[in-house]
């Protein structure tokens, strides 16, 4: 499976599936979720919340609507309760479940953000390292390409350093 780090807006990426950095309620707020919601249309938020809430670490898929993808995989690395902070375990499990969900759907390409490292407060380099380990250890059935996406120059440099 090919793995790369790219920079840009996840809502402008073309892939079989795009991953939403979700919270357990699946309410699409700001950050990655907000970008995907704006790109896809409000139907994406409605479809996501109909499938929620989900357990921390779980992933579910919806249609991608107006995005250049077939699916959005909503991976819950952040709890929408308590302090709302991601952990290494929640990031690891959400990443693994996002990969498995895309694989189960027959996707060959997937774009994944740094789950749990934005609003959920987990250190970006540490989180990217965990995500990189999960991608590296994953044995796909259909997935051929996974892109870990960063929005800013600083995020890109940090993710590259952690996964290099």
C-alpha positions as CSV (number, residue, x, y, z in Angstrom):
1,X,0.0,0.0,0.0
2,X,1.4,3.4,-1.0
3,X,1.5,6.0,1.7
4,X,2.2,9.7,1.3
5,X,1.9,13.0,3.2
6,X,0.2,15.8,1.2
7,X,-0.7,19.4,2.0
8,X,-4.1,21.1,1.2
9,X,-7.8,21.2,2.0
10,X,-9.2,17.8,2.5
11,X,-12.5,18.9,0.9
12,X,-10.7,19.5,-2.3
13,X,-9.0,16.1,-2.5
14,X,-10.1,13.4,-5.0
15,X,-10.2,9.8,-3.6
16,X,-12.6,6.9,-3.1
17,X,-13.0,8.0,0.6
18,X,-12.2,11.0,2.7
19,X,-11.9,10.7,6.5
20,X,-13.7,13.1,8.8
21,X,-12.0,13.7,12.1
22,X,-15.2,13.2,14.0
23,X,-16.4,13.3,17.6
24,X,-18.5,10.6,19.0
25,X,-21.8,12.5,18.4
26,X,-20.9,12.8,14.7
27,X,-22.1,16.4,14.7
28,X,-19.9,18.2,12.1
29,X,-18.5,21.3,13.7
30,X,-15.3,23.1,12.8
31,X,-11.9,22.1,11.4
32,X,-11.8,19.0,9.1
33,X,-15.5,18.4,9.7
34,X,-16.5,21.9,8.9
35,X,-14.4,21.9,5.7
36,X,-16.0,18.6,4.6
37,X,-19.5,19.9,5.5
38,X,-19.0,23.1,3.5
39,X,-17.7,21.1,0.5
40,X,-20.3,18.4,0.6
41,X,-23.4,20.4,1.5
42,X,-25.6,20.2,4.6
43,X,-26.8,16.7,3.6
44,X,-23.5,15.3,4.9
45,X,-24.0,16.6,8.4
46,X,-27.6,15.2,8.4
47,X,-26.4,11.8,7.2
48,X,-23.6,11.7,9.7
49,X,-25.8,12.6,12.7
50,X,-28.3,10.0,11.7
51,X,-25.6,7.4,12.3
52,X,-24.5,8.8,15.6
53,X,-23.6,8.7,18.3
54,X,-20.9,6.1,18.0
55,X,-18.3,4.7,20.4
56,X,-14.9,6.4,20.8
57,X,-12.6,4.8,18.1
58,X,-15.4,3.6,15.9
59,X,-15.8,4.6,12.2
60,X,-18.9,4.8,10.0
61,X,-19.4,5.8,6.4
62,X,-21.8,8.1,4.6
63,X,-22.2,9.3,1.0
64,X,-19.8,12.1,0.1
65,X,-22.5,14.2,-1.7
66,X,-20.8,17.1,-3.5
67,X,-17.2,16.1,-2.6
68,X,-14.9,14.4,-5.2
69,X,-15.2,11.0,-3.4
70,X,-17.7,8.2,-3.0
71,X,-17.7,8.1,0.8
72,X,-16.9,10.1,3.9
73,X,-15.6,7.8,6.7
74,X,-16.4,9.4,10.0
75,X,-13.7,8.2,12.5
76,X,-14.3,9.2,16.1
77,X,-11.0,10.0,17.7
78,X,-12.5,12.6,20.0
79,X,-15.2,12.1,22.7
80,X,-18.1,14.6,22.7
81,X,-18.2,14.2,26.5
82,X,-16.0,15.0,29.4
83,X,-13.0,17.2,28.4
84,X,-13.3,16.1,24.7
85,X,-9.7,15.2,24.4
86,X,-8.3,12.5,22.1
87,X,-5.9,9.9,23.5
88,X,-3.2,7.7,21.8
89,X,-5.6,4.8,22.1
90,X,-8.6,6.7,20.5
91,X,-6.4,7.9,17.7
92,X,-5.0,4.4,17.1
93,X,-8.4,2.8,17.1
94,X,-10.1,5.5,15.0
95,X,-7.3,5.2,12.4
96,X,-7.5,1.4,12.2
97,X,-11.3,1.5,12.0
98,X,-11.2,4.2,9.2
99,X,-8.8,2.0,7.2
100,X,-10.9,-1.1,7.7
101,X,-14.2,0.7,6.8
102,X,-12.7,2.0,3.6
103,X,-11.3,-1.4,2.8
104,X,-14.7,-3.1,3.5
105,X,-16.3,-0.6,1.1
106,X,-13.8,-1.6,-1.6
107,X,-12.0,1.7,-1.7
108,X,-8.6,1.9,-3.4
109,X,-7.7,5.4,-2.2
110,X,-8.2,7.2,1.1
111,X,-7.3,10.7,2.4
112,X,-6.9,10.9,6.2
113,X,-6.3,13.9,8.4
114,X,-4.3,13.9,11.6
115,X,-7.2,12.4,13.7
116,X,-7.4,13.8,17.2
117,X,-4.7,16.4,16.7
118,X,-6.8,19.6,16.1
119,X,-9.7,20.6,18.4
120,X,-9.2,17.3,20.3
121,X,-5.9,18.6,21.6
122,X,-3.5,15.7,21.0
123,X,0.1,16.7,20.1
124,X,0.4,16.7,16.3
125,X,3.8,15.0,16.0
126,X,2.9,12.3,18.5
127,X,-0.5,11.8,16.8
128,X,1.0,11.7,13.3
129,X,3.5,9.1,14.6
130,X,0.6,6.9,15.9
131,X,-1.3,7.3,12.6
132,X,1.8,6.4,10.6
133,X,2.3,3.3,12.7
134,X,-1.3,2.2,12.1
135,X,-1.1,2.8,8.4
136,X,2.3,1.0,8.2
137,X,1.0,-2.0,10.0
138,X,-2.3,-2.3,8.1
139,X,-2.7,-5.2,5.7
140,X,-5.2,-4.0,3.1
141,X,-7.6,-6.0,0.9
142,X,-8.5,-3.2,-1.6
143,X,-6.7,-0.1,-0.4
144,X,-3.8,0.8,-2.6
145,X,-3.1,4.5,-1.6
146,X,-3.4,6.4,1.6
147,X,-2.7,10.1,1.9
148,X,-2.2,11.7,5.2
149,X,-3.2,15.4,4.7
150,X,-2.0,18.5,6.5
151,X,-3.6,21.9,6.0
152,X,-0.8,24.4,6.9
153,X,3.0,24.4,6.2
154,X,3.6,23.9,9.9
155,X,1.3,20.8,10.1
156,X,2.9,19.4,6.9
157,X,6.4,19.7,8.3
158,X,5.4,18.2,11.7
159,X,3.6,15.2,10.0
160,X,6.5,14.7,7.6
161,X,8.9,14.7,10.5
162,X,6.8,12.2,12.5
163,X,6.1,9.8,9.7
164,X,9.4,10.2,7.7
